[in-house]
Amino acid sequence: MHPKDIITDMKTMYGIQIMYSKAHQALDYAFSLAYRTHEESFQLLPSFGYVLEQQNLRTITDLQCDKNGKFLYFFISFGASLRGFQRCMRLVIVVDGTHLKSRLGGTMFVAAA
């Protein structure tokens, strides 16, 4: 959804004209309620990794933080993918990365076989 959609909906449904900045603030607030903040999401990573390892045989996860507790990286290798790679794939690994354009930035690396 875009702030312009909120402006249109408010005008159509309630006959109220609101400013773009208010619509943008309302949208940000709604997203924070629905999806949590980045900081809260990062706090869930250790339990997410634990559950992945418990529910997926031979899955490997690794969460690394710096000495101040700042997130560095989160590694996931699913057990099913590892077994498939060992039994069926050619020994070729393709690595790619992209810069993340969020408030926190960072880089996402992906390796595939």
Distance bins in CASP14 RR format, pairs under 12 A and 6 or more apart:
PFRMAT RR
TARGET T0000
AUTHOR 0000-0000-0000
RMODE 2
METHOD distances of the structure
MODEL  1
1 7 0 0 0 0 0 1 0 0 0 0 0
1 8 0 0 0 0 0 1 0 0 0 0 0
1 9 0 0 0 0 1 0 0 0 0 0 0
1 23 0 0 0 0 1 0 0 0 0 0 0
1 24 0 0 0 0 0 1 0 0 0 0 0
1 26 0 0 0 0 0 1 0 0 0 0 0
1 27 1 0 0 1 0 0 0 0 0 0 0
1 28 0 0 0 0 0 1 0 0 0 0 0
1 30 0 0 0 0 1 0 0 0 0 0 0
1 31 0 0 0 0 1 0 0 0 0 0 0
1 34 0 0 0 0 0 1 0 0 0 0 0
2 8 0 0 0 0 1 0 0 0 0 0 0
2 9 0 0 0 0 0 1 0 0 0 0 0
2 20 0 0 0 0 0 1 0 0 0 0 0
2 23 0 0 0 0 1 0 0 0 0 0 0
2 24 0 0 0 0 1 0 0 0 0 0 0
2 26 0 0 0 0 0 1 0 0 0 0 0
2 27 1 0 0 1 0 0 0 0 0 0 0
3 9 0 0 0 0 0 1 0 0 0 0 0
3 10 0 0 0 0 0 1 0 0 0 0 0
3 18 0 0 0 0 1 0 0 0 0 0 0
3 19 0 0 0 0 1 0 0 0 0 0 0
3 20 1 0 1 0 0 0 0 0 0 0 0
3 21 0 0 0 0 1 0 0 0 0 0 0
3 22 0 0 0 0 1 0 0 0 0 0 0
3 23 1 1 0 0 0 0 0 0 0 0 0
3 24 1 0 1 0 0 0 0 0 0 0 0
3 25 0 0 0 0 1 0 0 0 0 0 0
3 26 0 0 0 0 1 0 0 0 0 0 0
3 27 1 0 1 0 0 0 0 0 0 0 0
3 28 0 0 0 0 1 0 0 0 0 0 0
3 29 0 0 0 0 0 1 0 0 0 0 0
3 30 0 0 0 0 0 1 0 0 0 0 0
3 31 0 0 0 0 0 1 0 0 0 0 0
4 10 0 0 0 0 0 1 0 0 0 0 0
4 11 0 0 0 0 0 1 0 0 0 0 0
4 18 0 0 0 0 0 1 0 0 0 0 0
4 19 0 0 0 0 0 1 0 0 0 0 0
4 20 1 0 0 1 0 0 0 0 0 0 0
4 23 1 0 0 1 0 0 0 0 0 0 0
4 24 0 0 0 0 1 0 0 0 0 0 0
4 27 0 0 0 0 0 1 0 0 0 0 0
5 11 0 0 0 0 0 1 0 0 0 0 0
5 12 0 0 0 0 0 1 0 0 0 0 0
5 13 0 0 0 0 0 1 0 0 0 0 0
5 18 0 0 0 0 0 1 0 0 0 0 0
5 20 0 0 0 0 0 1 0 0 0 0 0
5 23 0 0 0 0 1 0 0 0 0 0 0
5 24 0 0 0 0 0 1 0 0 0 0 0
5 26 0 0 0 0 0 1 0 0 0 0 0
5 27 0 0 0 0 1 0 0 0 0 0 0
6 12 0 0 0 0 0 1 0 0 0 0 0
6 13 0 0 0 0 0 1 0 0 0 0 0
6 14 0 0 0 0 0 1 0 0 0 0 0
6 16 0 0 0 0 0 1 0 0 0 0 0
6 17 0 0 0 0 0 1 0 0 0 0 0
6 18 1 0 0 1 0 0 0 0 0 0 0
6 19 0 0 0 0 0 1 0 0 0 0 0
6 20 0 0 0 0 1 0 0 0 0 0 0
6 21 0 0 0 0 0 1 0 0 0 0 0
6 22 0 0 0 0 1 0 0 0 0 0 0
6 23 1 0 1 0 0 0 0 0 0 0 0
6 24 0 0 0 0 1 0 0 0 0 0 0
6 25 0 0 0 0 0 1 0 0 0 0 0
6 26 1 0 0 1 0 0 0 0 0 0 0
6 27 1 0 0 1 0 0 0 0 0 0 0
6 28 0 0 0 0 0 1 0 0 0 0 0
6 29 0 0 0 0 0 1 0 0 0 0 0
6 30 0 0 0 0 1 0 0 0 0 0 0
7 13 0 0 0 0 0 1 0 0 0 0 0
7 14 0 0 0 0 0 1 0 0 0 0 0
7 15 0 0 0 0 0 1 0 0 0 0 0
7 16 0 0 0 0 1 0 0 0 0 0 0
7 17 1 0 0 1 0 0 0 0 0 0 0
7 18 1 0 1 0 0 0 0 0 0 0 0
7 19 0 0 0 0 1 0 0 0 0 0 0
7 20 1 0 0 1 0 0 0 0 0 0 0
7 21 0 0 0 0 0 1 0 0 0 0 0
7 22 0 0 0 0 1 0 0 0 0 0 0
7 23 1 0 1 0 0 0 0 0 0 0 0
7 24 0 0 0 0 1 0 0 0 0 0 0
7 26 0 0 0 0 0 1 0 0 0 0 0
7 27 0 0 0 0 0 1 0 0 0 0 0
8 14 0 0 0 0 0 1 0 0 0 0 0
8 15 0 0 0 0 0 1 0 0 0 0 0
8 16 0 0 0 0 0 1 0 0 0 0 0
8 17 0 0 0 0 0 1 0 0 0 0 0
8 18 0 0 0 0 0 1 0 0 0 0 0
8 20 0 0 0 0 0 1 0 0 0 0 0
8 23 0 0 0 0 1 0 0 0 0 0 0
9 15 0 0 0 0 0 1 0 0 0 0 0
9 16 0 0 0 0 1 0 0 0 0 0 0
9 17 0 0 0 0 0 1 0 0 0 0 0
9 18 0 0 0 0 1 0 0 0 0 0 0
9 23 0 0 0 0 1 0 0 0 0 0 0
9 26 0 0 0 0 0 1 0 0 0 0 0
9 27 0 0 0 0 0 1 0 0 0 0 0
10 16 1 0 1 0 0 0 0 0 0 0 0
10 17 1 0 0 1 0 0 0 0 0 0 0
10 18 1 0 1 0 0 0 0 0 0 0 0
10 19 0 0 0 0 0 1 0 0 0 0 0
10 20 0 0 0 0 0 1 0 0 0 0 0
10 22 0 0 0 0 1 0 0 0 0 0 0
10 23 1 0 0 1 0 0 0 0 0 0 0
10 26 0 0 0 0 1 0 0 0 0 0 0
10 27 0 0 0 0 0 1 0 0 0 0 0
11 17 1 0 1 0 0 0 0 0 0 0 0
11 18 0 0 0 0 1 0 0 0 0 0 0
11 23 0 0 0 0 0 1 0 0 0 0 0
16 22 0 0 0 0 0 1 0 0 0 0 0
16 23 0 0 0 0 0 1 0 0 0 0 0
17 23 0 0 0 0 0 1 0 0 0 0 0
18 24 0 0 0 0 0 1 0 0 0 0 0
18 25 0 0 0 0 1 0 0 0 0 0 0
18 26 0 0 0 0 1 0 0 0 0 0 0
18 27 0 0 0 0 0 1 0 0 0 0 0
19 25 0 0 0 0 1 0 0 0 0 0 0
19 26 0 0 0 0 0 1 0 0 0 0 0
20 26 0 0 0 0 0 1 0 0 0 0 0
20 27 0 0 0 0 0 1 0 0 0 0 0
21 27 0 0 0 0 0 1 0 0 0 0 0
21 28 0 0 0 0 0 1 0 0 0 0 0
22 28 0 0 0 0 0 1 0 0 0 0 0
22 29 0 0 0 0 0 1 0 0 0 0 0
23 29 0 0 0 0 0 1 0 0 0 0 0
23 30 0 0 0 0 0 1 0 0 0 0 0
24 30 0 0 0 0 0 1 0 0 0 0 0
24 31 0 0 0 0 0 1 0 0 0 0 0
25 31 0 0 0 0 0 1 0 0 0 0 0
25 32 0 0 0 0 0 1 0 0 0 0 0
26 32 0 0 0 0 0 1 0 0 0 0 0
26 33 0 0 0 0 0 1 0 0 0 0 0
27 33 0 0 0 0 0 1 0 0 0 0 0
27 34 0 0 0 0 0 1 0 0 0 0 0
27 35 0 0 0 0 0 1 0 0 0 0 0
28 34 0 0 0 0 0 1 0 0 0 0 0
28 35 0 0 0 0 0 1 0 0 0 0 0
28 37 0 0 0 0 0 1 0 0 0 0 0
28 103 0 0 0 0 0 1 0 0 0 0 0
29 35 0 0 0 0 0 1 0 0 0 0 0
29 37 0 0 0 0 0 1 0 0 0 0 0
31 37 0 0 0 0 1 0 0 0 0 0 0
31 38 0 0 0 0 0 1 0 0 0 0 0
32 38 0 0 0 0 0 1 0 0 0 0 0
32 39 0 0 0 0 0 1 0 0 0 0 0
32 40 0 0 0 0 1 0 0 0 0 0 0
32 41 0 0 0 0 0 1 0 0 0 0 0
33 40 0 0 0 0 0 1 0 0 0 0 0
35 41 1 0 0 1 0 0 0 0 0 0 0
35 44 0 0 0 0 0 1 0 0 0 0 0
36 42 0 0 0 0 1 0 0 0 0 0 0
36 43 0 0 0 0 1 0 0 0 0 0 0
36 44 0 0 0 0 1 0 0 0 0 0 0
37 43 0 0 0 0 1 0 0 0 0 0 0
37 44 0 0 0 0 0 1 0 0 0 0 0
37 102 0 0 0 0 0 1 0 0 0 0 0
37 103 0 0 0 0 1 0 0 0 0 0 0
37 104 0 0 0 0 0 1 0 0 0 0 0
38 44 0 0 0 0 0 1 0 0 0 0 0
38 45 0 0 0 0 0 1 0 0 0 0 0
38 71 0 0 0 0 1 0 0 0 0 0 0
38 100 0 0 0 0 0 1 0 0 0 0 0
38 102 1 0 0 1 0 0 0 0 0 0 0
38 103 1 0 0 1 0 0 0 0 0 0 0
38 104 1 0 1 0 0 0 0 0 0 0 0
38 105 0 0 0 0 1 0 0 0 0 0 0
38 106 0 0 0 0 0 1 0 0 0 0 0
39 45 0 0 0 0 0 1 0 0 0 0 0
39 69 0 0 0 0 0 1 0 0 0 0 0
39 70 0 0 0 0 0 1 0 0 0 0 0
39 71 0 0 0 0 1 0 0 0 0 0 0
39 103 0 0 0 0 0 1 0 0 0 0 0
39 104 0 0 0 0 1 0 0 0 0 0 0
41 47 0 0 0 0 0 1 0 0 0 0 0
41 48 0 0 0 0 1 0 0 0 0 0 0
41 71 0 0 0 0 0 1 0 0 0 0 0
41 74 0 0 0 0 0 1 0 0 0 0 0
41 102 0 0 0 0 0 1 0 0 0 0 0
41 104 0 0 0 0 0 1 0 0 0 0 0
42 48 0 0 0 0 0 1 0 0 0 0 0
42 63 0 0 0 0 1 0 0 0 0 0 0
42 65 0 0 0 0 1 0 0 0 0 0 0
42 69 0 0 0 0 1 0 0 0 0 0 0
42 70 0 0 0 0 1 0 0 0 0 0 0
42 71 1 0 1 0 0 0 0 0 0 0 0
42 72 0 0 0 0 0 1 0 0 0 0 0
42 73 0 0 0 0 0 1 0 0 0 0 0
42 74 0 0 0 0 1 0 0 0 0 0 0
42 102 0 0 0 0 0 1 0 0 0 0 0
42 104 0 0 0 0 1 0 0 0 0 0 0
43 63 0 0 0 0 0 1 0 0 0 0 0
43 65 0 0 0 0 0 1 0 0 0 0 0
43 69 0 0 0 0 0 1 0 0 0 0 0
43 71 0 0 0 0 1 0 0 0 0 0 0
44 50 0 0 0 0 0 1 0 0 0 0 0
44 51 0 0 0 0 0 1 0 0 0 0 0
44 52 0 0 0 0 0 1 0 0 0 0 0
44 63 0 0 0 0 0 1 0 0 0 0 0
44 71 0 0 0 0 0 1 0 0 0 0 0
44 74 0 0 0 0 0 1 0 0 0 0 0
45 51 0 0 0 0 0 1 0 0 0 0 0
45 52 0 0 0 0 0 1 0 0 0 0 0
45 61 0 0 0 0 1 0 0 0 0 0 0
45 62 0 0 0 0 0 1 0 0 0 0 0
45 63 1 0 1 0 0 0 0 0 0 0 0
45 64 0 0 0 0 0 1 0 0 0 0 0
45 65 0 0 0 0 1 0 0 0 0 0 0
45 69 0 0 0 0 0 1 0 0 0 0 0
45 71 1 0 0 1 0 0 0 0 0 0 0
45 72 0 0 0 0 0 1 0 0 0 0 0
45 73 0 0 0 0 0 1 0 0 0 0 0
45 74 1 0 1 0 0 0 0 0 0 0 0
45 75 0 0 0 0 0 1 0 0 0 0 0
45 76 0 0 0 0 0 1 0 0 0 0 0
46 52 0 0 0 0 0 1 0 0 0 0 0
46 53 0 0 0 0 0 1 0 0 0 0 0
46 61 0 0 0 0 1 0 0 0 0 0 0
46 62 0 0 0 0 0 1 0 0 0 0 0
46 63 1 0 1 0 0 0 0 0 0 0 0
46 64 0 0 0 0 0 1 0 0 0 0 0
46 65 0 0 0 0 1 0 0 0 0 0 0
46 69 0 0 0 0 0 1 0 0 0 0 0
46 71 0 0 0 0 0 1 0 0 0 0 0
46 74 0 0 0 0 1 0 0 0 0 0 0
47 53 0 0 0 0 0 1 0 0 0 0 0
47 54 0 0 0 0 0 1 0 0 0 0 0
47 61 0 0 0 0 0 1 0 0 0 0 0
47 63 0 0 0 0 0 1 0 0 0 0 0
48 54 0 0 0 0 0 1 0 0 0 0 0
48 55 0 0 0 0 0 1 0 0 0 0 0
48 56 0 0 0 0 0 1 0 0 0 0 0
48 59 0 0 0 0 0 1 0 0 0 0 0
48 61 1 0 0 1 0 0 0 0 0 0 0
48 63 0 0 0 0 1 0 0 0 0 0 0
48 74 0 0 0 0 1 0 0 0 0 0 0
48 76 0 0 0 0 1 0 0 0 0 0 0
49 55 0 0 0 0 1 0 0 0 0 0 0
49 56 0 0 0 0 1 0 0 0 0 0 0
49 59 0 0 0 0 1 0 0 0 0 0 0
49 60 0 0 0 0 1 0 0 0 0 0 0
49 61 1 0 1 0 0 0 0 0 0 0 0
49 62 0 0 0 0 1 0 0 0 0 0 0
49 63 1 0 0 1 0 0 0 0 0 0 0
49 74 0 0 0 0 1 0 0 0 0 0 0
49 75 0 0 0 0 1 0 0 0 0 0 0
49 76 1 0 0 1 0 0 0 0 0 0 0
49 77 0 0 0 0 0 1 0 0 0 0 0
49 78 0 0 0 0 0 1 0 0 0 0 0
50 56 0 0 0 0 0 1 0 0 0 0 0
50 59 0 0 0 0 0 1 0 0 0 0 0
50 61 1 0 0 1 0 0 0 0 0 0 0
50 62 0 0 0 0 0 1 0 0 0 0 0
50 63 0 0 0 0 1 0 0 0 0 0 0
51 59 0 0 0 0 1 0 0 0 0 0 0
51 61 0 0 0 0 1 0 0 0 0 0 0
51 76 0 0 0 0 0 1 0 0 0 0 0
52 58 0 0 0 0 0 1 0 0 0 0 0
52 59 1 0 1 0 0 0 0 0 0 0 0
52 60 0 0 0 0 1 0 0 0 0 0 0
52 61 1 0 1 0 0 0 0 0 0 0 0
52 62 0 0 0 0 0 1 0 0 0 0 0
52 63 0 0 0 0 0 1 0 0 0 0 0
52 74 0 0 0 0 0 1 0 0 0 0 0
52 75 0 0 0 0 0 1 0 0 0 0 0
52 76 1 0 0 1 0 0 0 0 0 0 0
52 77 0 0 0 0 1 0 0 0 0 0 0
52 78 1 0 0 1 0 0 0 0 0 0 0
52 79 0 0 0 0 1 0 0 0 0 0 0
52 80 0 0 0 0 0 1 0 0 0 0 0
53 59 1 0 1 0 0 0 0 0 0 0 0
53 60 1 0 0 1 0 0 0 0 0 0 0
53 61 1 0 1 0 0 0 0 0 0 0 0
53 62 0 0 0 0 0 1 0 0 0 0 0
53 63 0 0 0 0 0 1 0 0 0 0 0
53 75 0 0 0 0 0 1 0 0 0 0 0
53 76 0 0 0 0 1 0 0 0 0 0 0
53 77 0 0 0 0 0 1 0 0 0 0 0
53 78 0 0 0 0 0 1 0 0 0 0 0
53 79 0 0 0 0 1 0 0 0 0 0 0
54 61 0 0 0 0 0 1 0 0 0 0 0
55 61 0 0 0 0 0 1 0 0 0 0 0
55 78 0 0 0 0 0 1 0 0 0 0 0
55 79 0 0 0 0 0 1 0 0 0 0 0
55 80 0 0 0 0 0 1 0 0 0 0 0
56 76 0 0 0 0 1 0 0 0 0 0 0
56 77 0 0 0 0 1 0 0 0 0 0 0
56 78 1 0 1 0 0 0 0 0 0 0 0
56 79 1 0 1 0 0 0 0 0 0 0 0
56 80 1 0 0 1 0 0 0 0 0 0 0
56 81 0 0 0 0 1 0 0 0 0 0 0
56 82 0 0 0 0 0 1 0 0 0 0 0
56 83 0 0 0 0 0 1 0 0 0 0 0
57 78 0 0 0 0 1 0 0 0 0 0 0
57 79 1 0 0 1 0 0 0 0 0 0 0
57 80 1 0 0 1 0 0 0 0 0 0 0
57 81 0 0 0 0 0 1 0 0 0 0 0
57 82 0 0 0 0 1 0 0 0 0 0 0
57 83 0 0 0 0 1 0 0 0 0 0 0
58 77 0 0 0 0 1 0 0 0 0 0 0
58 78 0 0 0 0 1 0 0 0 0 0 0
58 79 1 0 1 0 0 0 0 0 0 0 0
58 80 0 0 0 0 1 0 0 0 0 0 0
58 81 0 0 0 0 1 0 0 0 0 0 0
58 82 1 0 0 1 0 0 0 0 0 0 0
58 83 1 0 0 1 0 0 0 0 0 0 0
58 84 0 0 0 0 0 1 0 0 0 0 0
58 85 0 0 0 0 0 1 0 0 0 0 0
58 86 0 0 0 0 0 1 0 0 0 0 0
59 75 0 0 0 0 0 1 0 0 0 0 0
59 76 1 0 0 1 0 0 0 0 0 0 0
59 77 1 0 0 1 0 0 0 0 0 0 0
59 78 1 0 1 0 0 0 0 0 0 0 0
59 79 1 0 1 0 0 0 0 0 0 0 0
59 80 0 0 0 0 1 0 0 0 0 0 0
59 81 0 0 0 0 1 0 0 0 0 0 0
59 82 0 0 0 0 1 0 0 0 0 0 0
59 83 0 0 0 0 0 1 0 0 0 0 0
60 74 0 0 0 0 0 1 0 0 0 0 0
60 75 1 0 0 1 0 0 0 0 0 0 0
60 76 1 0 0 1 0 0 0 0 0 0 0
60 77 1 0 1 0 0 0 0 0 0 0 0
60 78 0 0 0 0 1 0 0 0 0 0 0
60 79 1 0 0 1 0 0 0 0 0 0 0
60 80 0 0 0 0 0 1 0 0 0 0 0
60 81 0 0 0 0 0 1 0 0 0 0 0
60 82 1 0 0 1 0 0 0 0 0 0 0
61 73 0 0 0 0 0 1 0 0 0 0 0
61 74 1 0 0 1 0 0 0 0 0 0 0
61 75 1 0 0 1 0 0 0 0 0 0 0
61 76 1 0 1 0 0 0 0 0 0 0 0
61 77 1 0 0 1 0 0 0 0 0 0 0
61 78 0 0 0 0 1 0 0 0 0 0 0
61 79 0 0 0 0 0 1 0 0 0 0 0
62 72 0 0 0 0 0 1 0 0 0 0 0
62 73 1 0 0 1 0 0 0 0 0 0 0
62 74 1 0 0 1 0 0 0 0 0 0 0
62 75 1 0 1 0 0 0 0 0 0 0 0
62 76 0 0 0 0 1 0 0 0 0 0 0
62 77 0 0 0 0 1 0 0 0 0 0 0
63 69 0 0 0 0 0 1 0 0 0 0 0
63 70 0 0 0 0 0 1 0 0 0 0 0
63 71 1 0 0 1 0 0 0 0 0 0 0
63 72 0 0 0 0 1 0 0 0 0 0 0
63 73 1 0 0 1 0 0 0 0 0 0 0
63 74 1 0 1 0 0 0 0 0 0 0 0
63 75 1 0 0 1 0 0 0 0 0 0 0
63 76 0 0 0 0 1 0 0 0 0 0 0
64 70 0 0 0 0 0 1 0 0 0 0 0
64 71 0 0 0 0 1 0 0 0 0 0 0
64 72 1 0 1 0 0 0 0 0 0 0 0
64 73 1 0 1 0 0 0 0 0 0 0 0
64 74 1 0 0 1 0 0 0 0 0 0 0
64 75 1 0 0 1 0 0 0 0 0 0 0
65 71 1 0 1 0 0 0 0 0 0 0 0
65 72 1 0 1 0 0 0 0 0 0 0 0
65 73 0 0 0 0 1 0 0 0 0 0 0
65 74 0 0 0 0 1 0 0 0 0 0 0
66 72 1 0 1 0 0 0 0 0 0 0 0
66 73 0 0 0 0 0 1 0 0 0 0 0
70 104 0 0 0 0 0 1 0 0 0 0 0
70 106 0 0 0 0 0 1 0 0 0 0 0
71 104 0 0 0 0 1 0 0 0 0 0 0
71 105 0 0 0 0 0 1 0 0 0 0 0
71 106 0 0 0 0 1 0 0 0 0 0 0
72 106 0 0 0 0 0 1 0 0 0 0 0
72 107 0 0 0 0 0 1 0 0 0 0 0
73 106 0 0 0 0 1 0 0 0 0 0 0
73 107 0 0 0 0 1 0 0 0 0 0 0
73 108 0 0 0 0 1 0 0 0 0 0 0
73 109 0 0 0 0 1 0 0 0 0 0 0
74 106 0 0 0 0 0 1 0 0 0 0 0
74 108 0 0 0 0 0 1 0 0 0 0 0
74 109 0 0 0 0 0 1 0 0 0 0 0
75 108 0 0 0 0 0 1 0 0 0 0 0
75 109 0 0 0 0 1 0 0 0 0 0 0
75 110 0 0 0 0 0 1 0 0 0 0 0
75 111 0 0 0 0 1 0 0 0 0 0 0
76 82 0 0 0 0 0 1 0 0 0 0 0
76 108 0 0 0 0 0 1 0 0 0 0 0
76 109 0 0 0 0 0 1 0 0 0 0 0
76 110 0 0 0 0 0 1 0 0 0 0 0
76 111 0 0 0 0 0 1 0 0 0 0 0
77 83 0 0 0 0 0 1 0 0 0 0 0
77 84 0 0 0 0 0 1 0 0 0 0 0
77 85 0 0 0 0 1 0 0 0 0 0 0
77 86 0 0 0 0 0 1 0 0 0 0 0
77 93 0 0 0 0 0 1 0 0 0 0 0
77 110 0 0 0 0 0 1 0 0 0 0 0
77 111 0 0 0 0 1 0 0 0 0 0 0
77 112 0 0 0 0 0 1 0 0 0 0 0
77 113 0 0 0 0 0 1 0 0 0 0 0
78 84 0 0 0 0 1 0 0 0 0 0 0
78 85 0 0 0 0 0 1 0 0 0 0 0
78 112 0 0 0 0 0 1 0 0 0 0 0
79 85 0 0 0 0 1 0 0 0 0 0 0
79 86 0 0 0 0 1 0 0 0 0 0 0
79 87 0 0 0 0 0 1 0 0 0 0 0
80 86 0 0 0 0 0 1 0 0 0 0 0
80 87 0 0 0 0 0 1 0 0 0 0 0
80 88 0 0 0 0 0 1 0 0 0 0 0
81 87 0 0 0 0 0 1 0 0 0 0 0
81 88 0 0 0 0 0 1 0 0 0 0 0
81 89 0 0 0 0 1 0 0 0 0 0 0
81 93 0 0 0 0 0 1 0 0 0 0 0
81 111 0 0 0 0 0 1 0 0 0 0 0
81 112 0 0 0 0 1 0 0 0 0 0 0
81 113 0 0 0 0 1 0 0 0 0 0 0
82 88 0 0 0 0 0 1 0 0 0 0 0
82 89 0 0 0 0 0 1 0 0 0 0 0
82 111 0 0 0 0 0 1 0 0 0 0 0
82 113 0 0 0 0 1 0 0 0 0 0 0
83 89 0 0 0 0 0 1 0 0 0 0 0
83 113 0 0 0 0 0 1 0 0 0 0 0
84 90 0 0 0 0 0 1 0 0 0 0 0
84 113 0 0 0 0 1 0 0 0 0 0 0
85 91 0 0 0 0 1 0 0 0 0 0 0
85 92 0 0 0 0 0 1 0 0 0 0 0
85 93 0 0 0 0 1 0 0 0 0 0 0
85 111 0 0 0 0 0 1 0 0 0 0 0
85 112 0 0 0 0 1 0 0 0 0 0 0
85 113 1 0 1 0 0 0 0 0 0 0 0
86 113 0 0 0 0 1 0 0 0 0 0 0
87 113 0 0 0 0 0 1 0 0 0 0 0
88 113 0 0 0 0 1 0 0 0 0 0 0
89 112 0 0 0 0 1 0 0 0 0 0 0
89 113 1 0 1 0 0 0 0 0 0 0 0
90 113 1 0 0 1 0 0 0 0 0 0 0
91 113 1 0 0 1 0 0 0 0 0 0 0
92 111 0 0 0 0 0 1 0 0 0 0 0
92 112 0 0 0 0 1 0 0 0 0 0 0
92 113 1 0 0 1 0 0 0 0 0 0 0
93 109 0 0 0 0 0 1 0 0 0 0 0
93 110 0 0 0 0 0 1 0 0 0 0 0
93 111 1 0 1 0 0 0 0 0 0 0 0
93 112 1 0 0 1 0 0 0 0 0 0 0
93 113 1 0 1 0 0 0 0 0 0 0 0
94 109 0 0 0 0 0 1 0 0 0 0 0
94 110 0 0 0 0 1 0 0 0 0 0 0
94 111 1 0 0 1 0 0 0 0 0 0 0
94 112 1 0 1 0 0 0 0 0 0 0 0
94 113 1 0 0 1 0 0 0 0 0 0 0
95 107 0 0 0 0 0 1 0 0 0 0 0
95 108 0 0 0 0 0 1 0 0 0 0 0
95 109 1 0 0 1 0 0 0 0 0 0 0
95 110 1 0 0 1 0 0 0 0 0 0 0
95 111 1 0 1 0 0 0 0 0 0 0 0
95 112 0 0 0 0 1 0 0 0 0 0 0
95 113 0 0 0 0 0 1 0 0 0 0 0
96 107 0 0 0 0 0 1 0 0 0 0 0
96 108 0 0 0 0 1 0 0 0 0 0 0
96 109 1 0 0 1 0 0 0 0 0 0 0
96 110 1 0 1 0 0 0 0 0 0 0 0
96 111 0 0 0 0 1 0 0 0 0 0 0
96 112 1 0 0 1 0 0 0 0 0 0 0
97 106 0 0 0 0 0 1 0 0 0 0 0
97 107 1 0 0 1 0 0 0 0 0 0 0
97 108 1 0 0 1 0 0 0 0 0 0 0
97 109 1 0 1 0 0 0 0 0 0 0 0
97 110 1 0 0 1 0 0 0 0 0 0 0
97 111 0 0 0 0 1 0 0 0 0 0 0
97 112 0 0 0 0 0 1 0 0 0 0 0
98 105 0 0 0 0 0 1 0 0 0 0 0
98 106 0 0 0 0 1 0 0 0 0 0 0
98 107 1 0 0 1 0 0 0 0 0 0 0
98 108 1 0 1 0 0 0 0 0 0 0 0
98 109 0 0 0 0 1 0 0 0 0 0 0
98 110 0 0 0 0 1 0 0 0 0 0 0
99 105 1 0 0 1 0 0 0 0 0 0 0
99 106 1 0 0 1 0 0 0 0 0 0 0
99 107 1 0 1 0 0 0 0 0 0 0 0
99 108 0 0 0 0 1 0 0 0 0 0 0
99 109 0 0 0 0 0 1 0 0 0 0 0
100 106 1 0 1 0 0 0 0 0 0 0 0
100 107 1 0 0 1 0 0 0 0 0 0 0
100 108 1 0 1 0 0 0 0 0 0 0 0
100 109 0 0 0 0 0 1 0 0 0 0 0
101 107 0 0 0 0 0 1 0 0 0 0 0
101 108 0 0 0 0 0 1 0 0 0 0 0
102 108 0 0 0 0 0 1 0 0 0 0 0
END
